[in-house]
Amino acid sequence: MVRKILGYTLLAIAVGCATGGGSGPSGEGAGRGEFGTEGRSDPGLEGARTGSTGVEVSSADFRTVYFDFDESALREEAKRDLRHNAQVLREQSKVRIEIQGNCDERGAAEYNLALGMRRAEVAKRYLVDLGIDARRVTAISFGEENPAVRGHSEAAWARNRRDDFVVR
């Protein structure tokens, strides 16, 4: 099972690198695989659903949105990625998503839960402003409890300050 998940993960990374479709913070070490995952499955493999066009839609079809330190404001890159996510939702009108707000490890747990929720809510509001029905989008926060990568560096922290989009 672990080999299968690892295989799918490597395939998703290879496709993402080849297409250039993903977004993420740049910086020394970012995206080079030197950080381990937290032991959870690839969010792109969770919750695949058949959309209104008969095409299977999964979390991998959505782009992750990244944030600056201690911020919930959307950067221009985040807005571009949210426009992409809105287009996927428009094309697949039966799909529902959960926006999962996340933070890096710095700050108190309670503060990070609140910040993660602000991040998820701002992304949801942006999607609704783009015409997506609010009933199709749920916002939750994991705070610092669901890191994408391990590490105690700016490169690791930048990858953990994010909203993930999971098909439900």
Steps between C-alpha positions, in 0.01 A plus 500: 500500500784738590670427168177572314455835679867585441460413132194722463674780687805482274275491194310808622826684562633407157182613328494822700861576413446417134190714463609786722141515623574515868591800700701533808755705674841502348818506691804298584407138545131544419366218287820295506361221712732558792207534738304192605124488500312480826382146430166591344386395158535732204199736508480464123397137545221572748136546419491440126148561367338487162401852406207627298684439172561134587870568557655387826611798705743472790681730734796484260298711253510792745796725569630562849497863613796632700519791746763730643606468864225597745272610213165397361501751213504349152810558289461547124628147444235369741227688315615347172491153655155564646373607157627165370322318786180693427518392136530134607194548722305667218579210267404246766184645648425201727838498674528629856829595659644557843757776535747404772687795651850426629781683677865447573606390848576846634243656730263361761271214399185706558635792299594270212155339498343844467750606231440178305126569511550857376707362211236242408218756528675760284549238227135396529384863474715549191346192335150620590582843353598315181152346485544170683202401717607531866312179582756306295795622706583423863780677686687338789830554678772259600721773641852362527386137541519394134840605361570427135871464578717460805772746576585808698606733220334773299476264201308245707283761672409657164369165373288457815325841480229391261143410412444148366192422291349157559211353301218381727 
